């Protein structure tokens, strides 16, 4: 298949692109390489895909990978309707994997406009191009943040998610509603994946594993919010990429009825981990003890996440299998090597 992957220089997008290429699919990656976090890390991921930095820096210039014959990349903003339409018209995509978004719960309190531009306007532009260019299947990233302060556990996709507690969560819930509308009106399949806390090598610098590892290795305090009384359904990046690709490879034979065109799944490990246990695993693999600064909960934070992944297990045979201790060890090894 020929697949458009948006957010290809991002954490999940990079791993999804690489796995799709390994499986023989032709991938066109798209990213605007913004400075929400260090662009050098994004260019580093692209380098791993064989994408020349000089070409990747130029907006609108499509570049073939030097190492992967079935991968290309173009730098574009999702809000650029004309360039995005030209890309869709230039390629006859079989499916779209939409992973690009303005991420981060806390940053949405500081810069709400970025979330509307990317997550709402950008998503509308993706939907419109899927509609007009005959895309059969749109797989897109949602988030566990839509569950807000849901006290019922584990979280199920049938739970009500009417009370988001951050603008980021609100934009992700909006994406699900928009996808439902387009599937209903225009008949193409949309599949939303509610990602639970993703970690692993090449991860985002604003995520806890990256922040904690850096601070511990540098001998600086780590900020432990909600006094450590948090639990997260941490999911290793390889498991996430495998789930995304399984859904993309669906031949949709079981989704011919209009009521089956819209699907929504949790994708996670299926078992929460206490934040303090998570920190202890980092200490083990760095060989250093963390200096812990215990702080109250931050606006937009939730206390616990726990994914019911029964839907993906039933429909795709998906089950996350990575061990947390092993995954953290792989991240620490990557971090030390990358920043050495």
C-alpha positions in Angstrom: 0.0 0.0 0.0 1.0 3.6 -0.4 0.4 5.4 2.9 0.7 9.0 4.0 2.1 9.3 7.6 1.8 12.7 9.1 4.0 13.5 12.0 6.7 11.3 10.5 9.5 13.1 12.3 7.7 12.7 15.6 8.1 9.9 18.1 5.3 7.5 17.1 5.4 8.6 13.5 9.0 7.7 13.1 8.5 4.2 14.5 5.3 3.7 12.4 7.1 4.8 9.2 10.0 2.5 9.8 7.8 -0.5 10.5 5.6 0.2 7.5 8.7 0.4 5.3 10.1 -2.9 6.7 6.8 -4.5 5.8 7.1 -3.4 2.2 4.6 -0.5 2.1 5.5 2.8 0.3 5.4 5.7 2.8 5.4 9.4 2.3 6.1 11.1 5.6 5.0 14.6 6.4 6.0 16.9 9.3 6.4 20.6 9.9 9.3 20.1 12.3 8.2 22.8 14.7 10.1 23.8 17.8 7.7 22.6 20.5 10.7 20.5 21.5 14.3 20.3 20.1 14.1 20.0 16.3 17.5 18.3 16.4 15.9 15.2 17.7 13.3 15.3 14.9 16.1 15.7 12.3 17.9 12.8 14.0 14.9 10.5 13.5 14.7 11.5 9.9 18.4 10.8 9.5 17.6 7.2 10.7 15.1 7.0 7.9 17.7 8.1 5.4 16.3 11.6 4.9 18.9 14.3 4.2 18.6 17.2 6.6 19.3 19.9 3.9 16.4 18.7 1.9 14.1 18.1 4.9 14.6 21.7 6.1 12.9 23.1 3.0 9.1 23.4 3.0 7.4 21.7 0.1 10.4 19.8 -1.2 9.7 16.1 -1.4 12.8 14.0 -0.7 13.5 10.3 -1.3 15.3 8.3 1.4 18.9 7.4 0.7 18.6 4.1 2.5 14.9 3.0 2.1 13.7 2.8 -1.4 10.0 3.0 -0.3 10.2 6.1 1.9 10.0 9.8 1.0 9.5 12.9 3.2 8.1 16.4 2.7 8.0 19.3 5.2 4.5 20.8 5.3 2.1 22.5 7.7 -1.2 20.8 8.0 -2.9 24.3 7.9 -1.5 24.8 4.4 -4.6 23.7 2.4 -3.1 24.3 -1.1 0.1 22.4 -0.5 -1.6 19.6 1.3 -4.2 19.2 -1.5 -1.3 19.1 -4.0 0.4 16.3 -2.1 -2.8 14.2 -2.0 -3.3 14.8 -5.7 0.3 13.9 -6.5 0.0 10.6 -4.8 -2.8 8.1 -4.9 -2.7 7.1 -1.2 -4.5 3.9 -0.2 -4.6 5.0 3.5 -3.6 7.9 5.7 -2.0 7.5 9.1 -2.5 10.8 10.8 -0.2 11.2 13.8 0.8 14.9 13.5 -0.6 17.1 16.3 0.4 19.7 18.8 1.1 17.5 21.8 1.3 18.2 25.5 -1.3 18.8 28.2 0.5 21.6 30.1 1.7 23.5 27.0 -2.0 23.8 25.9 -2.4 26.1 28.9 0.3 28.4 27.6 -0.3 28.4 23.9 -3.9 27.4 23.1 -3.8 28.8 19.6 -1.3 26.2 18.5 -3.7 23.4 19.4 -6.6 24.9 17.4 -4.4 25.5 14.4 -2.8 22.0 14.3 -5.3 19.7 16.0 -8.6 21.2 14.7 -7.9 23.1 11.5 -5.1 20.6 10.5 -7.4 17.6 11.2 -10.2 19.2 9.1 -7.8 19.6 6.2 -6.8 15.9 6.5 -10.5 14.9 6.5 -11.3 17.0 3.5 -8.5 15.6 1.5 -9.5 12.0 2.4 -13.0 12.8 1.3 -12.1 14.4 -2.0 -9.2 12.1 -3.0 -11.0 8.8 -2.3 -9.0 7.6 0.7 -10.3 4.3 1.9 -9.1 4.4 5.5 -7.9 7.1 7.8 -6.2 6.0 11.0 -5.6 8.9 13.4 -4.1 9.5 16.9 -6.5 10.2 19.7 -5.4 10.2 23.4 -6.2 8.7 26.8 -6.5 12.3 28.0 -10.1 12.4 26.6 -11.1 10.3 29.7 -10.3 13.3 32.0 -10.9 12.5 35.6 -12.8 9.3 34.9 -12.8 7.2 38.1 -14.1 4.0 36.5 -11.2 1.7 35.6 -10.0 0.3 33.3 -11.0 3.0 30.8 -13.3 1.6 28.0 -14.1 3.3 24.7 -17.8 3.1 25.7 -17.2 5.4 28.7 -18.5 8.9 28.5 -15.8 11.5 27.7 -17.8 14.7 27.9 -15.6 16.5 30.5 -12.0 17.0 29.2 -9.8 18.9 31.7 -7.3 20.3 29.2 -7.6 22.0 25.8 -5.4 19.2 24.4 -7.9 16.6 25.5 -10.8 18.7 24.1 -9.1 18.8 20.7 -8.6 15.1 20.6 -12.3 14.5 21.5 -13.2 16.9 18.8 -11.1 14.9 16.3 -13.2 11.8 17.2 -16.4 13.6 16.6 -15.2 15.1 13.3 -14.1 11.6 12.1 -17.5 10.2 13.0 -19.2 12.9 11.0 -17.1 12.3 7.9 -17.4 8.5 8.1 -21.2 8.9 8.3 -21.5 11.6 5.6 -18.9 10.4 3.1 -18.5 6.7 3.7 -14.8 6.2 4.2 -13.4 4.3 7.2 -11.9 6.2 10.1 -10.2 4.5 13.1 -9.2 6.5 16.1 -6.5 5.1 18.5 -6.5 6.4 22.0 -2.8 6.3 22.9 -1.8 5.7 26.5 1.6 7.0 27.8 4.1 6.0 25.2 7.8 5.6 26.1 11.0 4.3 24.6 14.1 5.2 22.6 13.8 8.4 20.5 11.0 9.6 22.9 9.8 13.1 23.4 11.9 15.4 25.7 8.8 16.7 27.4 7.8 13.3 28.6 8.5 12.0 32.1 11.0 9.3 31.2 13.1 11.7 29.2 12.9 14.5 31.8 13.7 12.1 34.7 16.5 10.3 33.0 18.2 13.6 32.0 17.9 15.1 35.5 19.0 12.0 37.3 22.1 11.6 35.2 22.9 15.3 35.6 22.4 15.2 39.4 19.4 17.6 39.3 16.1 17.2 41.2 13.2 15.6 39.4 9.7 17.1 39.9 7.3 14.5 41.1 3.8 15.9 40.7 0.7 14.9 42.8 3.3 13.8 45.4 3.9 10.7 43.4 0.3 9.5 43.7 -0.1 8.8 40.0 -0.4 5.7 37.9 0.1 5.5 34.2 -0.5 2.8 31.6 3.0 3.0 30.1 3.2 1.5 26.7 6.5 0.7 24.9 6.9 2.3 21.5 7.4 -1.0 19.6 4.0 -2.2 20.8 2.4 1.0 19.7 3.9 0.9 16.2 2.8 -2.7 15.8 -0.8 -1.8 16.8 -0.9 1.1 14.4 0.4 -1.0 11.5 -2.0 -3.8 12.1 -4.9 -1.4 11.9 -3.5 0.2 8.7 -3.2 -3.2 7.1 -6.8 -4.0 7.7 -8.5 -4.8 4.4 -11.8 -3.4 5.8 -13.7 -6.5 4.6 -15.6 -6.5 7.9 -16.5 -2.8 7.7 -18.7 -2.6 4.7 -21.8 -1.5 6.7 -21.9 2.3 7.3 -22.2 1.7 11.0 -18.9 -0.1 11.0 -17.0 2.7 9.1 -16.2 4.6 12.4 -14.1 2.7 14.9 -12.4 3.7 18.1 -9.9 1.7 20.2 -7.7 2.1 23.2 -4.1 1.2 22.5 -2.0 0.6 25.7 -0.3 -1.9 27.9 -3.4 -2.8 29.8 -1.9 -2.5 33.3 -1.1 0.7 35.2 2.3 1.3 36.9 2.8 3.5 39.9 4.9 6.6 39.2 7.3 5.8 42.1 7.9 2.3 40.6 8.6 3.9 37.3 11.2 6.2 38.9 12.9 3.3 40.7 13.3 1.5 37.4 15.1 4.6 36.0 17.3 4.7 39.0 18.2 1.1 38.5 19.2 1.5 34.9 21.1 4.8 35.4 22.8 3.6 38.5 21.9 6.8 40.3 19.4 7.8 43.0 16.9 10.5 42.1 16.7 13.7 44.1 12.9 14.0 44.4 11.0 17.3 44.6 7.5 16.4 45.7 4.9 18.8 44.3 1.1 19.0 44.1 -0.9 18.0 41.1 -0.7 20.3 38.0 -3.8 21.7 36.1 -4.8 19.2 33.5 -3.1 16.2 35.1 -5.1 13.0 35.8 -4.4 10.7 38.6 -4.6 7.3 36.9 -4.8 5.9 33.4 -5.6 2.2 32.6 -6.5 1.0 29.1 -9.0 -1.7 28.4 -7.5 -3.0 25.1 -10.1 -5.7 24.5 -11.3 -4.2 21.3 -7.9 -4.3 19.6 -7.4 -7.8 21.0 -10.7 -9.0 19.5 -10.4 -7.3 16.1 -6.7 -7.4 15.5 -5.2 -10.0 17.9 -3.2 -7.1 19.4 -1.7 -7.4 22.9 1.2 -5.3 24.2 4.0 -7.6 25.4 6.9 -5.4 26.3 8.3 -5.5 29.9 8.5 -2.1 31.6 11.9 -2.7 33.1 13.4 -3.9 29.8 11.8 -0.9 28.0 13.3 1.6 30.4 16.7 -0.1 30.1 16.5 0.3 26.3 15.7 4.0 26.6 18.5 4.7 29.1 21.0 2.9 26.8 19.7 4.9 23.8 19.8 8.2 25.8 23.4 7.7 27.0 24.6 6.7 23.5 22.7 9.5 21.7 23.8 12.3 24.0 27.4 11.0 24.5 
